[in-house]
Amino acid sequence: MYLNSRKSVEANVILKDFSGFDLVVHNCMINANVQWGNLDQARKLFDEMPERNEVSWTTLISGFMKYGRVEESIRYFEKNPFQTVVSWTAAISGFVQNGFSFEALKLFLKLLESGVKPNEVTFTSIFRACAKLGDFRLGMGFFGLIVKAGFENKVSVSNSLISLCLKMHEIDMAWRVFDLMKKKDVVSWTTILDMYVEMGDLVEARRIFDMMPERNEITWSVMIARYSQSGYHEEALKLFHQMVQEEFKPNTSCFSTVVSALTNFEALRPGMNIHAHVVKIGIVEDVFISSSLVDLYCKCGKTKDGRLMFDSIVGKNVVSWNSMIGGYSLNGEMEEAKMLFDIMPLRNDVSWSAIISGYLEYKQFDKVFEVFNEMLLSGEIPNKSTFSSLLCATAGMASLEKGKDLHGKVIKLGYKYDIFVGTALTDMYAKSGDVESAKRVFDRMPEKNEVSWTVMIQGLAESGFAEESLSLFEEMENTSVSPNDLMLLSVLFACSHSGLVDKGLQYFNSMETVYHIEPKGRHYTCVVDMLSRSGHLSEAENFINSMPFQPEHNAFAALLSGCKTYKNEEIAERTAKKLLELVDKNSSVYVLLSNIYASAGRWDDAKNVRRLMKKNGLKKSGGCSWIEVKNQVHPFYSEDGTHCQSTELYGLTELLRSEMLFASKDTLWSLEKAVVWPAYMVHVKSGKCWIEFPLNH
């Protein structure tokens, strides 16, 4: 009793009362040290024993197997003078437990050759070995031995046979075995329950769960875990509450699952309550519970508390490290994430994906590829998720060469038919301007989901292929895929840029009635843009005024842009006034209004707008362009002098400017012979040349 309660001091007091050697006491001491993980002490006690029995040998054999010291266990097994079914079974189940299923089967054959009769536990281990090897026929072959030995009605054997059938996807056979069982225990029911869970049929799994005559902690944990893993976090939490009310004690796995479910709701306070409880009952040191708590604190924005939790974990594993790195990345603390990543003792593909995703989220694309190169040098093979992130970064950079290089690696690793990688490739090519390659990748995808269709429809629309975009959407309507709000936004965008106003309005009006999607602000803005581009300015203004919520500032900006195109000063002034109330610090609004006044010849109004803009401390944002040379992107801004080769660049452009200026003057001089022109000024800028005449000409 004291040993089981880990009260070694009290146990030692009682030991002093024993005079001489006691076999049972020594066996108890060996077993206690095995349970505590003190295998060397257990072996020392065993070696010191003047007398041993079957329990002594079997305890040490199973103890070494339990902690993965298989070779030492087998050495003691071979020396064991008590070759009974118990010691044979301890060695066989130990092999299975440590992943040596084939060796377990070979040892079972030796058991049969030795004349020892297997028991029900032996057959249970054999079925587990067959399941791990994936050999259903071999397992069914052993069933004959079970019948011969008279164990076919033993509950543990039947449970193992059901597990084997399920592992081999023999669902009907599993049900037959279950139905024929004269007696079923909680393990039998849990096994069938898990079958439906693995099949993804949570409705049937819950029906089995509700009709179970008895449940244990494992049953509850399985059902709660599956709800959470399938995204039904609220249902998982309700079931956990019911479990506690029925006075079942959650195990460590259950607590870990519940904390993960709370994390999805960013429910910090209930999560802290769970934290307090696991501290109170002494299981907070469990690595899976503590890792889940790290994740909870970080996703609730409490990275300092998450780090405190992380630092308190004694036996950190790769999951713990990944949780903390992912937490830093999620909160934009990339320096801390990279520092922790660099000192990580062991990394897996999730570790690399976490740091890459963090840099991607905050658009640090150069860092994304730095880490990727580091990953390749370390010998780690990127997974599909990593490639999706990398292709997304490439699309953000519009770097076609990098994208093609990644496409080659995708093909080499055999990921080209993966739906997520294929979608990311399509998006990358479309955003890099290579629409033909995007279409080729899309057409070759064996399976497409709504995201795949959305990416291609959006890519065509944004690249100016409006008609092709609409045709593809109509083609998608004939499949089982249902449109989403982003897809319909792309359709409206295509209609807007191709002047198909009636068709665009038809799609917009069908969103709720046909597609059952409630229009969002972006959809309304797109309709305003569509009406404004086609000159329907009054309809656009009325449409804005009829919106069921506060319009986006982009809706007013679209109308203002239309007013500039069609020179409608009246609507422009009303629109600009409303827009300035929403975004008074946006320089583009002032510039647009100033240009409208200028185009109408209202120079004083244009100057007043520019003066107001200057008074508010606003400057027109400069344009940016870039060029990719040898896999390196070089950005350039207006009057930018930060590039390392700025002197040479501006020297060359100045040379080109002077050459163009002389060429222009020579051309104009020759034209003067045919037409008498007054004095003029020649201007050269951005590769264009134009002539300024006096105002009276």
Helices and strands as residue ranges (DSSP letters): H 8-15, H 23-36, H 39-48, H 54-66, H 70-79, H 85-97, H 101-114, H 120-133, H 136-149, H 155-167, H 171-180, H 186-198, H 202-211, H 217-229, H 233-245, H 252-264, H 268-280, H 287-299, H 303-312, H 318-330, H 334-342, H 349-361, H 365-377, H 384-397, H 400-413, H 419-431, H 435-444, H 450-462, H 466-476, H 485-498, H 501-513, H 521-533, H 537-545, H 553-566, H 569-582, H 587-599, H 603-615, E 624-629, E 632-637, H 646-672, E 681-685, E 688-692
